[in-house]
Amino acid sequence: MDAKLLAISGAVVLLAVGAVGLTVGNTGQATTPDNATVSVSADADVERTPDRAVVTVAAVGRGETAEAARNALSGDAQSIQQALSGEDATVTSSRFRIEPEYERTETGREQVGYIAVHTIEAETGDVNTTGTLVDTAVDAGADRVEGIRYELNEQTRQDAREEALQTAMDRARADADTVADAADRSVGDVATIQTSQSDNYVVYAETAAADAGGRTTIQPTTITVDASVQVTYTLD
């Protein structure tokens, strides 16, 4: 969560009623027609279709020894990477690990061997190809899908953020006008603005299905970008 203070005019004491309240202009001063303010808060969110997808797959091998587990890997990482690159995906990371593998028994845990995992992550700007990337990786030797996540690129996030902020400000002004009108006053200048937002711009694929040809199809969900504002206006 990030917060940016755009302007401050004097110290204020808030007499809040829900999300809207009248404010004393300066600490220790009584409210007068010349220093009265109104403080409101509002939020808004907009939805965007993801424009970036990251697919993470892995080749797995098991054996009684670490060497045996490595030799039992179901696919060669280089082959998987080349196959994904052939689908216009960008391989962003490749990680390899070997670790003991355990099974639960009546008396606790018992080591049954070793597991080798070679994880490959690939990114694409065409979110409709994620199913194809999964199938391509599996055909090249990957036998596990670690995850699929959908994201917004920087420009899309910024545009959505600006739209959400504008909508939140419009709502804040409408609330301020309503409260001021009820008090036989009118809204003047903005005294302070504080903004906040969520940093969650990622969604994960929850389901996948096979089409009539046995290929994987995945439908991405939308991503919500939200913004909140707290605004203090002077009253005329």
Residue pairs with C-beta under 8 A, 6 or more apart in sequence:
1 196
1 197
1 198
1 199
2 196
2 197
2 199
3 194
3 195
3 196
4 194
4 195
5 192
5 193
5 194
6 192
6 193
6 194
6 195
7 190
7 191
7 192
7 193
8 191
8 192
9 191
9 192
10 25
10 26
10 191
11 26
11 27
12 23
12 24
12 25
12 26
12 27
12 37
12 39
12 191
12 192
12 232
13 23
13 24
13 27
14 21
14 23
14 39
15 21
15 22
15 23
15 24
16 39
19 40
19 41
19 42
19 175
20 38
20 39
20 40
20 41
20 175
20 176
20 179
21 38
21 39
22 31
22 36
22 37
22 38
22 39
22 179
22 183
23 36
23 37
23 38
23 39
23 232
24 30
24 31
24 35
25 31
25 32
25 34
25 35
25 36
25 37
26 35
29 35
33 235
36 185
36 234
36 235
37 191
37 232
37 233
37 234
37 235
38 176
38 179
38 180
38 185
38 187
38 232
38 233
38 235
39 230
39 231
39 232
39 233
40 172
40 175
40 176
40 179
40 230
40 231
40 233
41 172
41 228
41 229
41 230
41 231
42 168
42 169
42 171
42 172
42 175
42 228
42 229
42 231
43 168
43 171
43 226
43 227
43 228
43 229
44 164
44 165
44 167
44 168
44 171
44 226
44 227
45 164
45 224
45 225
45 226
45 227
46 160
46 163
46 164
46 167
46 224
46 225
46 226
47 222
47 223
47 224
47 225
48 152
48 156
48 160
48 222
48 223
48 225
49 127
49 220
49 222
49 223
50 127
50 150
50 151
50 152
50 203
50 220
50 221
50 222
50 223
51 125
51 127
51 151
51 152
51 153
51 156
52 123
52 124
52 125
52 127
52 150
52 151
52 152
52 153
53 123
53 124
53 126
53 127
53 129
53 130
53 133
53 148
53 149
53 150
53 151
53 220
54 92
54 121
54 122
54 123
54 148
54 149
54 150
54 151
55 84
55 89
55 121
55 122
55 123
55 124
55 130
55 133
55 134
55 137
55 145
55 148
56 119
56 120
56 121
56 122
56 145
56 146
56 147
56 148
57 80
57 119
57 120
57 122
57 134
57 137
57 138
57 142
57 144
57 145
57 146
58 117
58 118
58 119
58 120
58 142
58 143
58 144
58 145
58 146
59 73
59 74
59 75
59 76
59 77
59 80
59 117
59 118
59 120
59 141
59 142
59 143
59 144
60 73
60 74
60 115
60 116
60 117
60 118
60 143
60 144
61 69
61 70
61 71
61 72
61 73
61 74
61 115
61 116
62 69
62 72
62 101
62 113
62 114
62 115
62 116
63 69
63 70
63 71
63 72
63 113
63 114
63 116
64 113
64 114
65 113
65 114
66 98
66 114
66 116
68 113
68 114
69 98
69 113
69 114
69 115
69 116
70 98
70 116
72 116
73 116
73 118
73 141
74 141
74 142
74 143
75 118
75 140
75 141
75 142
75 143
76 141
77 94
77 96
77 118
77 120
79 140
79 141
80 120
80 137
80 140
80 141
80 142
81 91
81 94
81 120
81 122
82 140
83 136
83 137
83 139
83 140
84 91
84 120
84 122
84 133
84 136
84 137
84 140
85 91
85 122
86 136
87 124
87 129
87 132
87 133
87 136
88 124
88 126
88 129
89 122
89 123
89 124
89 129
89 133
90 122
90 123
90 124
91 120
91 121
91 122
92 121
92 122
92 123
93 119
93 120
93 121
94 118
94 119
94 120
94 121
95 118
95 119
95 120
96 116
96 117
96 118
96 119
97 116
97 117
97 119
98 114
98 115
98 116
98 117
99 114
99 115
100 111
100 113
100 114
100 115
101 111
101 112
101 113
101 114
101 115
102 109
102 110
102 111
102 112
103 109
103 110
103 112
104 110
117 144
119 146
120 137
120 142
122 133
122 137
124 130
124 133
125 153
127 150
127 220
130 148
130 205
130 218
130 220
131 208
131 215
131 216
131 217
131 218
132 215
132 216
134 145
134 148
134 208
134 216
134 218
135 215
135 216
137 145
147 204
147 205
148 204
148 205
148 208
148 218
149 202
149 203
149 204
149 205
150 202
150 203
150 204
150 205
150 220
150 221
150 223
151 201
151 202
151 223
152 160
152 201
152 223
152 225
157 201
157 225
160 225
161 197
161 225
161 227
164 197
164 225
164 226
164 227
165 195
165 227
165 229
167 227
168 227
168 228
168 229
169 229
169 231
172 229
172 231
173 187
173 231
173 233
176 187
176 231
176 233
177 187
180 186
180 187
180 233
180 235
183 235
185 235
185 236
186 235
186 236
187 233
187 234
187 235
187 236
188 233
188 234
188 235
188 236
189 233
189 234
190 231
190 232
190 233
191 232
191 233
191 234
192 230
192 231
192 232
193 229
193 230
193 231
193 232
194 229
194 230
194 231
195 227
195 228
195 229
195 230
196 227
196 228
196 229
197 225
197 226
197 227
197 228
198 225
198 226
201 223
201 225
202 223
203 220
203 221
203 222
203 223
205 218
205 220
206 221
207 218
207 219
208 216
208 217
208 218
209 216
209 217
209 218
210 216
210 217
211 217
